[in-house]
Amino acid sequence: MNVTVEKGQELSFYKAITPIIVSVFGVYLTIGIVLGVLPGFVQHQLGFDSIIVGLVIGLQFISTLLTRAYSGKITDTKGARQSKRTGVIFAVMAGVAYILSVVLKDHPGIALPVLMLARILHGTGESFLVTGALTWGIGLVGLPNSGKVMTWNGIAMYAGIAIGAPLSIWLSNGWGVFPAFMLIVLLPFVSWLATVKLPGIPVDNTHIRTPFYKVIGAVSGQGLSLAFSSVAFGCIASFIALFFTQKNWGDASVAFMVFGACYVLTRIFFASYPDRFGGYRIAFISLLIEIAGQLLIWTSASKAMAIVGCGLTGVGFSLIFPALGVLAIQKVSPQMRGTALGAYVAFVDLSLGLAGPLAGLVAGWFDYQAVYLFGAFSCLLSIVILQFNRR
């Protein structure tokens, strides 16, 4: 379907955004599924240590980072529809590679490289799918609604993680990791079908494109603060399951669910706060809450304390992305919006790509609980950067 929406003909917000939300939810459901079972698969079935776990987890985010510039370019020059179609292809190939790594689990030396290939393909697919979806949504409803688009896409992202992780843990407890990885082959098609009837948005190929490094420079103030705030989420995503196992607290599905529920509910009830009270003020308060959550996990003496810490981290992390993101995309022309979004989100990719291996080193030197002191310190650095760029 090649219908496009011309300037001034934006669709009603929810009519346009609902298919986008469903599409993004499908993508991040695959990410949540992997996060729920991958650490245990790498450590217990393939026999590798926590540093390799962190490396494998982080590889997807590094892959996403390295392809953000190209996915933004494709979105701006070929259209959001083409970007999403490319992402679906990569995501399906990732699912096939995950399944192949399970088939080869009795040969860890072969299974691990295949698994790493799956992470690279998964990250590339995410890059195209999410950049295309965000740009598509903003193009359909107009720039004044960009904050709402980011807010609802964020809800879809972390709802997908919050549901996908416990879903995969439940599946793996009964049937192993194979059914969980099989879903990763199927869900990208659901993501594509959700948006197949949406009209496209016009592409201006006459616009002189700003180099990607200049776009990164324009959004770097907000991006760096976002990056350090994202480390806390990376610590939960990479090691909360192994931390619960170490403490003999059972599986970590409730922790994932509480994080996701608090993240989503905060966005639903306080989505207007960045516009009402200012992005910097909301980001500062959110970071303080995120630090409190990480410190609570670090000092937790019980499963309940750790779960509450995950919830506080979700509350704190929830509004940082839209609060700083609206400021970031206002710094570029509409023709560069996809590239700007790619550059801005690239800081999250860089953060999560490095958080896994660095947290793995911390866990190797100390223990899994110390990982969350590292997360709290990263959020403190985010506050410093936020204050430095306040003007």
C-alpha atoms as one frame of an Amber mdcrd trajectory, in Angstrom:
protein
   0.000   0.000   0.000   1.722   3.204  -1.185  -0.716   5.842   0.073   1.077
   8.744   1.724  -0.044  11.428   4.142   0.693  14.913   2.866   1.709  17.799
   5.121  -1.243  19.096   7.122  -3.223  15.861   6.749  -2.106  14.103   9.936
  -4.317  11.256  11.092  -6.080  11.330  14.431  -3.588  10.370  17.117  -4.938
   7.031  18.326  -6.041   5.865  14.885  -2.470   6.290  13.672  -0.540   5.321
  16.764  -2.330   2.106  17.781  -0.870   0.004  14.919   2.554   1.522  15.663
   2.245   0.583  19.353   1.258  -2.988  18.486   4.168  -3.213  16.049   6.752
  -1.971  18.566   5.284  -4.226  21.258   5.836  -7.228  18.982   9.491  -6.268
  18.439  10.239  -5.811  22.140   8.372  -8.946  23.081  11.133 -10.802  21.208
  13.772  -8.871  23.167  12.072  -9.664  26.478  11.835 -13.342  25.518  15.576
 -13.485  24.925  16.466 -11.606  28.125  14.416 -14.058  30.172  16.267 -17.201
  29.077  19.556 -16.175  27.459  21.685 -15.633  30.619  20.777 -19.066  31.970
  21.247 -20.710  28.565  24.747 -19.263  28.144  25.864 -20.019  31.697  24.151
 -23.298  32.539  23.744 -25.061  29.188  26.751 -23.757  27.256  28.948 -23.492
  30.371  30.350 -19.951  30.045  30.981 -17.423  32.848  29.298 -14.101  33.710
  31.663 -12.053  31.530  30.592 -14.026  28.440  26.951 -13.640  29.523  27.392
  -9.865  29.624  29.174  -9.868  26.268  26.425 -11.886  24.576  23.679  -9.714
  26.082  25.474  -6.496  25.132  26.252  -7.593  21.577  22.695  -6.928  20.426
  22.825  -3.341  21.627  26.227  -2.747  20.023  24.815  -4.073  16.752  21.843
  -1.735  17.069  24.185   1.177  17.759  26.348   0.507  14.710  23.340   0.347
  12.380  21.431   3.392  13.706  22.988   5.788  11.191  22.129   3.566   8.236
  18.617   2.773   9.480  17.991   6.495   9.978  19.225   7.215   6.458  17.006
   4.507   4.950  14.026   5.810   6.934  14.582   9.391   5.741  15.354   8.551
   2.093  13.349   5.368   1.385  10.527   5.752   3.899   9.545   4.260   7.223
   7.752   1.366   5.515  10.959   0.205   3.822  12.866   0.538   7.093  10.356
  -1.678   8.909  10.377  -4.271   6.125  14.177  -4.514   6.385  13.939  -4.889
  10.150  11.479  -7.762   9.867  13.849  -9.689   7.600  16.762  -9.311  10.006
  14.631 -10.212  13.048  13.391 -13.440  11.421  16.951 -14.413  10.528  17.907
 -13.782  14.157  15.194 -16.174  15.318  16.506 -18.885  13.013  20.039 -18.386
  14.382  18.781 -18.610  17.993  17.114 -21.927  17.196  20.277 -23.201  15.521
  22.304 -22.360  18.654  19.942 -24.554  20.693  20.364 -27.408  18.218  24.154
 -27.059  18.618  24.150 -26.693  22.428  26.155 -29.923  22.859  28.974 -28.185
  20.964  29.452 -24.912  22.907  32.405 -23.800  20.782  30.107 -23.706  17.747
  26.860 -22.739  19.498  28.351 -19.571  21.030  29.416 -17.947  17.706  26.003
 -18.826  16.230  24.347 -17.240  19.260  26.489 -14.142  18.852  25.443 -13.954
  15.186  21.813 -14.139  16.335  22.416 -11.196  18.690  23.956  -9.140  15.859
  21.022  -9.876  13.538  18.521  -9.176  16.331  20.097  -5.808  17.078  20.127
  -4.824  13.411  16.476  -5.770  13.059  15.544  -3.753  16.138  17.393  -0.723
  14.733  15.376  -0.662  11.509  12.040  -1.612  13.076  12.068   0.941  15.893
  13.562   3.851  13.933  10.988   3.247  11.214   8.118   2.966  13.689   8.987
   6.150  15.618   9.483   8.199  12.446   6.288   6.778  10.939   4.266   7.620
  14.033   5.528  11.215  14.285   5.010  11.718  10.555   1.384  10.560  10.794
   0.328  12.638  13.808   2.601  15.676  13.469   5.552  17.117  15.403   3.406
  18.670  18.206   2.491  15.100  19.224   6.053  13.749  19.087   6.317  13.513
  22.872   3.163  11.415  23.035   4.460   9.180  20.250   7.688   8.575  22.197
   5.752   8.014  25.418   3.440   5.386  23.941   6.232   3.713  22.017   8.169
   3.499  25.267   5.170   1.872  26.910   5.091  -0.689  24.105   8.837  -1.310
  24.420   8.975  -2.047  28.118   5.611  -3.773  28.235   7.073  -6.141  25.651
  10.127  -6.750  27.844   8.025  -7.079  31.008   5.759  -9.689  29.401   8.328
 -11.399  27.194  10.823 -12.225  29.963   8.431 -14.077  32.290   6.727 -15.691
  29.288  10.037 -17.167  28.140  10.922 -18.267  31.687   7.571 -20.046  31.959
   8.034 -21.718  28.573  11.594 -22.787  29.362  10.573 -24.307  32.697   8.218
 -26.675  30.902   9.706 -27.213  27.459  13.195 -25.701  27.394  14.354 -22.659
  25.440  13.392 -23.950  21.984   9.721 -22.761  22.040  10.805 -19.357  23.336
  13.258 -18.915  20.478  10.650 -20.158  18.006   8.457 -17.175  18.927  11.247
 -14.852  17.775  10.767 -16.176  14.226   7.003 -15.558  14.321   6.597 -12.237
  16.156   8.327  -9.989  13.541   5.582 -10.961  11.085   2.990  -9.818  13.649
   4.878  -6.532  13.941   4.771  -6.068  10.176   1.102  -7.015   9.758   0.092
  -4.466  12.416   1.205  -1.571  10.192   0.603  -2.969   6.720  -2.539  -0.840
   6.172  -1.128   2.415   7.526  -0.523   5.166   4.939   3.082   6.033   4.272
   4.673   9.408   4.923   6.246  11.563   2.190   9.996  11.435   1.629  11.927
  14.575   0.653  14.952  13.423  -1.320  15.883  17.001  -2.330  16.856  17.953
   1.218  20.596  18.343   1.796  21.339  15.828   4.515  23.273  16.792   7.623
  26.161  14.371   8.302  25.345  11.851  11.015  28.224  12.964  13.234  26.797
  16.506  13.279  23.361  15.178  14.223  24.961  13.219  17.066  26.707  16.399
  18.179  23.400  18.275  18.209  21.688  15.750  20.488  24.744  14.685  22.494
  23.815  16.605  25.661  20.511  14.789  26.035  21.939  11.578  24.606  24.782
  11.202  27.107  22.470  11.792  30.054  20.089   9.208  28.601  22.972   6.764
  28.100  24.124   6.782  31.712  20.542   6.536  32.968  20.048   3.438  30.799
  22.857   1.509  32.507  20.523   0.731  35.420  18.091  -0.964  33.062  20.982
  -2.825  31.450  22.026  -4.153  34.862  18.523  -5.501  35.491  18.194  -6.941
  31.984  21.567  -8.687  32.076  21.922  -9.990  35.619  18.737  -9.881  37.697
  17.936 -13.486  36.747  21.388 -14.726  37.778  21.273 -12.573  40.939  18.008
 -14.222  41.995  19.485 -17.657  41.283  22.579 -16.851  43.344  20.368 -15.822
  46.284  18.114 -18.900  45.892  15.081 -16.644  45.438  13.639 -18.607  42.510
  13.198 -17.188  39.018  13.200 -13.438  38.366   9.986 -13.243  36.346   8.219
 -11.157  39.010  11.130  -8.683  39.038  10.851  -8.211  35.269   7.077  -7.816
  35.527   7.258  -5.272  38.351   9.897  -3.244  36.506   7.776  -3.229  33.356
   4.494  -2.518  35.150   5.963   0.435  37.063   7.559   1.751  33.884   4.309
   1.528  31.915   2.024   2.901  34.638   4.324   5.878  35.225   4.160   6.735
  31.547   0.384   6.348  31.420  -0.356   8.554  34.435   2.471  11.093  34.132
   3.023  11.310  30.365   2.192  15.031  30.312   4.685  15.955  33.051   7.691
  16.707  30.778   5.542  19.201  28.842   3.952  20.686  31.981   7.007  20.981
  34.203   9.931  20.879  31.782  12.114  18.040  30.548  15.118  18.834  32.718
  13.156  18.978  35.968  11.351  15.698  35.288  14.576  13.993  34.206  16.331
  15.122  37.412  13.574  13.796  39.683  13.392  10.575  37.676  17.116   9.989
  38.056  16.907  10.390  41.842  14.174   7.734  41.932  16.220   5.459  39.674
  19.246   5.777  41.982  17.056   4.874  44.974  15.869   1.745  43.143  19.386
   0.608  42.278  20.625   1.191  45.817  17.700  -0.804  47.178  18.634  -3.797
  45.004  22.290  -3.414  46.037  21.396  -3.514  49.739  18.513  -5.982  49.430
  18.370  -8.695  52.076  15.218 -10.285  50.684  13.507 -11.034  47.406  10.794
  -8.459  48.205  13.371  -5.671  48.642  14.988  -6.499  45.306  11.614  -6.525
  43.542  10.700  -3.130  45.042  14.082  -1.858  43.842  13.264  -3.051  40.314
   9.938  -1.235  40.552  11.554   2.037  41.636  14.075   1.703  38.808  11.165
   1.326  36.384   9.424   4.426  37.780  12.610   6.474  37.558  13.647   5.302
  34.104  10.187   5.758  32.601  10.039   9.473  31.768  13.707  10.156  31.002
  13.490   9.120  27.343  10.516  11.340  26.334  11.626  14.234  28.542  14.987
  14.523  26.800  13.860  13.148  23.429  11.448  15.981  22.641  14.297  18.452
  23.178  16.583  16.397  20.956  14.393  16.222  17.838  13.604  19.942  18.026
  17.252  20.572  17.111  16.940  19.213  13.564  14.779  19.810  10.493  11.760
  17.547   9.818  13.616  15.918   6.899  16.276  14.714   9.333  13.899  13.460
  12.009  14.598   9.773  11.393  18.343  10.370  11.569  17.959  12.445  14.748
  15.886   9.728  16.402  18.455   7.167  15.322  21.250   9.285  16.803  19.376
   9.893  20.049  18.443   6.246  20.580  22.011   5.269  19.639  23.108   6.564
  23.031  20.840   3.954  24.652  22.336   1.288  22.400  25.862   2.331  23.367
  24.906   2.296  27.026  23.263  -1.124  26.972  25.982  -2.558  24.766  28.651
  -1.569  27.286  26.548  -2.124  30.415  26.403  -5.898  29.958  30.167  -6.530
  29.681  31.047  -3.910  32.339  28.454  -5.278  34.740  29.816  -8.742  34.005
  33.276  -7.562  35.088  31.826  -6.094  38.285  30.005  -9.376  38.972  33.203
 -11.324  38.321  35.265  -9.144  40.655  32.668  -8.938  43.416  29.195 -10.501
  43.089  25.903  -9.950  41.272  24.632  -7.607  43.996  27.509  -5.168  43.399
  26.268  -4.703  39.818  23.501  -2.452  41.140  25.881  -0.122  42.952  27.483
   0.287  39.526  24.021   1.098  38.145  23.403   3.728  40.833  26.771   5.386
  40.174  25.959   5.578  36.437  22.683   7.378  37.214  24.633   9.824  39.378
  26.871  10.586  36.386  23.707  11.133  34.341  22.612  13.832  36.814  26.001
  15.554  36.494  25.714  15.599  32.689  22.102  16.786  32.904  23.094  19.748
  35.060  26.039  20.578  32.830  23.757  20.780  29.771  20.847  22.473  31.535
  21.177  25.774  29.703
